[in-house]
Amino acid sequence: MTEIILMSDPKVAAVPVRECGERLVDLRRHSPLLIDERKAEDSAGAFAHLREGVLDRLLKAQEQLPRGLRLLFVEGYRPPSLQRRYFDEYASELRAGHPDWSAARIHSAASRYVSPPEIAPHSAGAAVDLTLADADGRELDMGTRMNASPEESAGACYTRAGNISAEARSHRDLLGTALTAAGLVNYPTEWWHWSYGDRYWALMTDAGAALYGPRELG
């Protein structure tokens, strides 16, 4: 089995960022993608924003899917402050459940599920959480709910997990084939998380540098 490189790996943080200045666009106004509102937690609609280059690639991926299937977009951009809150909350859960773990182990384990704020692809507008839906907008079976933690799902949230049904595996493969062909990379501990232009993408594709760094909306 291929070793999984976590977001907390120093190799990710070591990737330089050559910010290209590409703008964040609101998918609700600039794309025909199917958008789920479950992450609409703020008046600015931060969740529905992505860098233009990421959106272009999602539209290409949509074209690769079989007739009757659609990408269901759930979350894109995440403000740095919200990313920090998510990471700290999950690290606290792990710390409570494993009081014997070192700070370094907590940090590494937390990064399986939430990216460390300083390198988070979502805060660069480079990452998207998404799934597949049918023509009527109903989510397909992907083996776990989106955002299931490794503890909750017994590891079934890992993209290549073996403890899911053949149907769920087929759906994950369809999603992965379309997104990979469009130039995005997956974070292997989360079947729903894909990115382009961030540090993790740069490391996985030998790009040399990230195109997008963390930024504020607006």
N, C-alpha and C positions, 0 to 999 in steps of 0.2 A: 504494500500500500504506500502511495506517495506521501511523504511527510508533509503535514500541513504547516504552513508558515502563518503564525498568528499576527494580528495587528500590532501586538506588543513587541514583536521581534525587533531588535535594534536595526536590522537591515532595512526595515520599512521607514523608520524615523531618519535613517541616514540618506534616503533618497532626496536629492535637492528639488526645490520647487522653482520652476521658471514660469511664474504667473503670466498667462497670456492675456488677461484682462477681459475675457469673454463674459458677456452679461448673463445674469440669471433671468430666465423667462418663466412666466406663469403658464403652466400647461393648460389651465382652464380656459385661457384666452388664445393660446398659440398652438394648440394641437387637437387632433381628433381622438386622442387616446381616451379609453374608458378610465375614469378617475373615481376611486373610492374615497369617501369623505371621512373615514374613521379617524384620520389623523388631523382633521381640521380643528386644531385646538387654539388658534390665535386669529385675531381679526385680519392680520396681514396675509393669512393663508400661506405661511412659509413652506409648509409641507408640499405644496403643489409647484414649487419652483425647482428648476434644474438649469445647469449651464446649457447653452444652445447646442454645443457639440454632443452632449449626452442625449438630448432630445432627438437630434437628427438620427442618432444610432438606434434609439428606441423605435422610431418610425420605420427604419429599415428592418428591424427585427420583426415588427408587426407584419410586414409584407412577407416574411419568410414562413409565417405560421399557416397551417392547413386551414382551408375554408371553414368558417364556423367557429374558429377560436380567436380570442382577443387577449392582448395584454391587459391586465387590470393593475393600474398604477395605484400604489397605496401611500408611499412617502418618498420624497426626494430630499430637498434641502432641510437641514436641521440647524438652528442657531447654535453657536458654540456653547452658550449658557445652558441650553436644553441638553446638549450632548453631555456636558459635564454632570448635569443632574442625573441623567440616565446611568452614566458610568458609576458614579458614586453610590447610587441606590443599589445597583446590582452587586458592587463590591462589598457593600455593607451586608447584604444577604449572605454572600459567600463567607464573609468574616464571622458572622453569627453561627453559620452552620459548620465552620471549620476553624475553631479558635486556635488550633495548633499550626495552621498554615502561616508561612512567612508573608511579609508584605509583598515580596516579589512574586510569590506563587499566587496570591490573591489577584495581583495586577494582571498576571498572565492568564489566569482562569477567567477573569472578568472579560478579557479581550476576545474570548471565544464568542461572546454574545453582544457586547457593546464595545465599539472602538474607543481606545483612549482618546480623550478630547483633542490632544495636541496634533494628532494625525488623522482624525476622523474624516473619511470621505464624504459623509453626509454634510458636514459643515463647510465643505468646499463646493457643494452643489454638484458633486461628481458621482454620487451614489444614488441608487434607487432601490426601494423595496417593492417588489411586484410579484404577481402570480398570474395564473391563466384563468380565463372565464370562457363560458360558451357564448353563443350569439345573443342570449338573453341576459348576459351579465352575471350568471351564476358561477361561483368559483368552482374549479375542478378540484378533485381530491389530489393533494400533493403529499400526503403522508402525515403531515402535522399541520396545525394551524400556523399561520404566519406569526413570527416572533416567539415561537415556542423555545424555551431555554433548553440547554442540554440536559439539565436535571429533570425538567418536566417531561421531556420527550424520550428519555433514555437514549439520547444521542441520535434520535431519528431526524432531528433538525439538520444534521450534517448532510450536505448535498448527496454524497455517495453512500449514505447509510444503507445497511442491508435489511434493517427491520421495518420495511415498509412494503406495501402490496405491489404486485406487478403493475397494476393500473397507475398507482402513484409514481412508480419508477418511470413508466412510459411518459407521464405528464412532465415530470422533471426533465427527462431527456429532451422532450419537445421544446420546453422553455430554454434549456441550456444550449441546444443546437442553434436556435434562432438568435439568441443574445450573443453567443460566441462569434457567430458569423458576422454580426454587426460590429464587433470589435470590443465588446464589454468583457470583463472578467468577473468571476464569482468569488465570493469569500466562502471557502469550503465548509465552514461550520454553520452557515445559514443559506439554505437553498434559495431563499428569496432575495438575497442581497447581491446586487451587481453594480459595477462601477466602470467609469472610463475617465482617464485624465488625472487621477489622483496618485498618491505615492504608492499605494498597493498595486494599482494597475501598472505603474511604471516599473515596479520591481518584477512583477509577473511577466511582463512583456519585453523586458530589457530595453525599455524606452530611454533610459538614462536620466530622465527628469520628469517630474509631474508637471502637468499643464495648469493645474488649478490648486490653489491653497485655500485654507480657511478664510472665510470672509463674513461680513455682516450683510443682512438683507437691506437693500435700499441704497 
